[in-house]
Amino acid sequence: MLTNEQITEIREHLENAKNPVFFYDNDPDGFCSFILLQRYLGRGRGIIIKSFPTLDKTYFKRVEELNADYIFVLDKPTIDPGFIELAQKANIPLVHIDHHPVPKTPIKYYYNTYYVDKKYDPVSYLCYKISGRREDMWIAAIGCITDSFLPDFMEGFKKSFPELIDCDYKTAADILYNSFFGKICMTVSFAMKDNTSNVVSMSRFFMKATSAHDIFEESKKTKIMLKRFEEINEKYQKILKKAEESVSGEVLFFNYSGDLSISQYVANELFYKYPKKVIIVVYTRGNISNLSLRWEKDIRVPVVNAVASIEGASGGGHEHSCGARMLADKVNDFKKKLLEEVEKVKKG
């Protein structure tokens, strides 16, 4: 959790920003973080970051186009040194709010819960604490549950909206896969896979929505979002079913291709269903593969060590959830090295 002093500092940055730009990661945690801060402040523009794993310096042109006087970066592990340099030259304050266990961003206004208490509280949870707007709890809940985090306000949320949390739960995954609210979370997750203009339309809807119920009230504002969910969910269920046919021994390795990059969601549900297995889901498009990896033990070191053995590969993440990216013809080499590293962890 951020300290009270850090929360106060971030609020001061927000109040000082007359025309801020919010760069946010391309997932529900990043999206909800932006929505929470924009609803709190009532101004600013949001820019979705699709570069991986860094906020690329080419995005600075948006800062110039929007004539922004403040930059906020939400839920992105690293920022390109070139981007930081451009911000410094333009004398624009840069505020980075994150929760990934990565080297500190070399800027003055850097806030990362990992360096506060070694925890990975989602950025949407942090932004909810910053904004303090109880009426926006449902937005924070979407960001938290999709980021596999059970927030401390969940019991209060369930009491207020029992029709949404219509299941018993011990974990965020229980809510995600067994409740109506979980369907709302997946709707937002899949809508994030749409083109940028439709994601912008969704953000405008969220700026005025009053509750999670608004999402499933069909209207011109929700039509595209709901249609996108139905389209992707149909494909997702087919991919998930095929992945489950790959279950074998202690490892579940599944490689697929096509026009739909949802490996993280497939990996998450497989991990929920098969918590004792090492989950490796690979999405390949062209000559590039994106991997989503899950394990009940700490998988970070095995991933980092395996990535280091593959030229041009990158990867990292959280204790039980990591991602990697590499040339497609290197995946088998990576898998072999990863499983070797996993065995080392098992032996202690």
N, C-alpha and C positions, 0 to 999 in steps of 0.2 A: 504494500500500500504506500502511496505517496505520503510524505509527512505533511502536517498542517501548514508548515512554512512553505513547502513546495506548492501546495494547493493555492495558498494565498498569492504566491508569486505568479502562478499561471493565470489566475483570475485577473491580476493586474495587467499582465500582457494582453489578455483579451480585451479589457476595458480600454487599453491604450491603442488598440488596433482599430483604425477607422475604416480601412478597406483591406481586410486580411484575405489571404488565400490559404485554404486548407488542403494539403496533399494527403490522401489517405490510401491505405492498402486495398487491394482488390478482393476484399472478402467482407462478410457481414460485420466483423469486429471493427475493421477500419471504417466501413460505411457508417455504422451506428455511432462511432466516435465522432465523426464529422457532424452528423445530424444533431447529436446531443449538444455540441458546442455551438453550432449555428443557431439552434433553437434558443439556447441560453443568451447568445449575444444579439441575435436578430439581424446580423449582417455577415457579409463574407461570401466567398465563392469556393466551391469544392472541386477539386481535380482528382480523379481516380488515377492511381499509379499502376501501370501494367508492366513496367520494367521489373525484371527479377535478377537478383534479390535486392537491388539498390535503387534508390531514387536517382535516376540518371540526370546528368547535368543538362540534357536537352530540354528537360521540363522547365528550366528557368525562363524560357521564352514566354511561358504562360504568365509568369510573375510580371514580366515587362508588358505583355499585352493587356493585362488587367490593371496595370498601374498600382499594384499592391504595395502597401506600406508595412505589412507584417506577413511572415511565413510560418505556418504551423504544419509540422509533419507528424502524422498519426499512424502508429502501428506499422512502421517500416523499419526493418532492422538497421540498415545502413544508408548513408547519404553520400553520393559521389563527392569526393574532395573538390571537383571542379564546380559543382553546384554551390558548395559552401563558399568557395572563393568568389563566385559571382555575387552571392548575397552580401558578402563582406565589402566588396568593391562598390556595390550599390547602396551600402549603409542601411540595409533592411534587416531588422531583427529576425533571427531564425530560432524557432522554438520546436524542439523535437521531443515528443512524448511516446515512450515505447515500453516494451516489457520483455524483449528478447535477450537471452544471455550472450551478448556479442560485445566486442570492444566498444568502449564509450565513443560516441560521436564527438570529434574535437571542436565543439562549439560551446559558447558560454551558457546557453539556456537548454540544458539537456536533462530530461527527467525520465528515469528508467527504474521501475520498481525492483528490478533484479539487483541493482546496486543499493537499494534501501534495505530490503529484507530477504533477498534471494528468492522472491516469489515471482510468479508470472501472471499476476492479475491482468486480465484483458484490458486493452486500452479503453474499450467502451465502459468498463467498470470504473476506471480512473476518471474518465470524462463525466460519468454520472456523479461521482463524488465531487468533481470540480463544479459542475453546474448546480447541484443540489436541488434539482427540479423533480419533486416526487411524481408529478404528472407525466414525466418522461421515463418512469421506471420500466415500462414495457419495452421501450427502445433499447435500454441498457440490457434488459433480460434477453432480447434477441441476440445482441452482440456477445453476451457472456455464454449463453447455452450453445451457440454455434461454435464457440471457441473452447468447448469442453470444460467450462468453469461454472461451478454452482455458487452464485453470489450469496452474500449474507442476508440479502433482502428477499430471497426466494419464498420463504414461508409467508412473509407479509404479502407478497405478490399473489400467492396461491389463495390466501384468505380473501383478498380483494376480487380475484378472478378465478374461482374454483372451476368454472366451466372451461377454462383454458388449460389448467393443470389438472386434467382429469385422469390422473394415474398416481400410484404410489411411486416414490422415487428416493433413491439414495445418491444418485449421480446426475450430472447434466445430461449424460447419454440416455438415461432412463426417460427423461423428459423429452429429449429430442426424438426418440424413436417410438414412444408409447403415448404421447399426448397430442391434443389438438394444437397446443402451442408449438409443439415440435413441427407440425405441418406448416405453421406460420413461419417458423425459423427456416425450414427448408425452402419455402416459397421465396424468401428474401435471398437465400443462398443461391438458388438457381437463377433468380432475376439478375444477380450480379454477373452472370455469365452472358448477359445480353450485350448488344452494342452500347457504346458510350452514351449515345443520345437517349436511349431508353433508360439507362441507369440514371442519367440526369433527370429524366421525367419522374423516375421513382423517388429521387431525392426531393423533388418539389412536392410530391404527394406526401412524403414523410414530414415535411416542414409544416403541413397544415393538419395532418391526421391527429385525432384526439385519443385513439386507443388502438390496440391490436385488432379489434373487431373490424375496424375500417378496411383492413387489407382484404377481407373476404366479402365485403359488400360490393358487388359488381357495379362498376360505373365506368365512365370513359377514362377516369384516372387510374383505375386498377385493372382494366381489361388486358392491357399488354403484359403486365406483371403476372397475372393469373394464367394467361395463355402460355407465357414462357415457362411457367412452372409445369403445366400439364405436358408441354412438349418435351422438356428435359426429364421430367420424372418418368415418363414412359421409357425413354432411352436408358435412364439411370437404373431402373428396375431390371432391364434386360442385361445390362453390363454387370450388375451386382449378382444376378443369378448365374451368369457365366463364370464370374470370379469364384463363386462358392464351389463350382465344379473343379476348381484348381486346388482345393484343400487336400494336403498330403503331408503327413508327419507333423513336424514342429514348425514348418515354414509354409506360408501361403504366398506364393509368387504368381502374380497375374500381370500380363502385358497386353495392352490393347491399343488400338489406334482409331482414327476417325476424326470428326470435326468437333468433338466434345471433350474438353479437358476438365474432368471432374474427379481426378484420381484421389484428391484429398478426401472427398466425401465418400467415395467407395471404400477407401482405406479406413476411415473412421467407423463406418458401419460394420465392416468386417472385423475390426478390432473389438467392437462391442459384442459381436456374436462369437468371436473366437479369441478371447482375451489372453490365452496362454501361448498363442502362436506369434511368430515373427511375421508381420504383415509387410509385403513389398508389392505395391501397386505401381505399375509403370504405364505412363501414357506417352506414346510415340507419335510424333508428327514430323514427316520428312526425315531428316537425319538427327533430330533432337529428341531426347527423352526426358520427361519430368517424372520424378519418383516421389511417392509418398510412403513413408515408413513408420510403422507403429510396433511397439513392444512393451510388455509389462515392466521390464527392467529399463535401466537408463540406456537409451540407444544413441545418445549424442556422440559419445566417444567412438563407438564402432562406425558411425556414419562419417564423422570427421576424418578418421584414420583411413577409411575406405576411399573417400573422396580424394585424399591426398595422394593416393596411388594412381589416380586416373588423371591424365593430362587434360587440362581445360575444364575439369568438373568443378562444381561448387555444391555446397550443402551445409545443413545445420538445422537448428531448431530447438525444441523443448525436450524435456526429459523422456517422455514417452511418444513424442510425435516430431518427426523430422521430415525435411524435404531435400531433394537433390536434383541436379540438372547436369546432363552430360550428352556427349554424342551417342547416338543409338547403338553403334557397334561396340561401345564400351560397357554396356549394361551387364553383360554376363561376367566380365572381369570384375566389375564393381560388386555384383552379387556374391561372387566367390570370396572376395576380400572381406566383404561385410560379414558373411557367415563365419569366417575365420575369427574376426574380431568379436562376434557375438559369443563364440565358444570361449574366448579368453575371459569375457565378463562372467560367463557361467562358472568358470573354474576359479574366479576370484583373483 
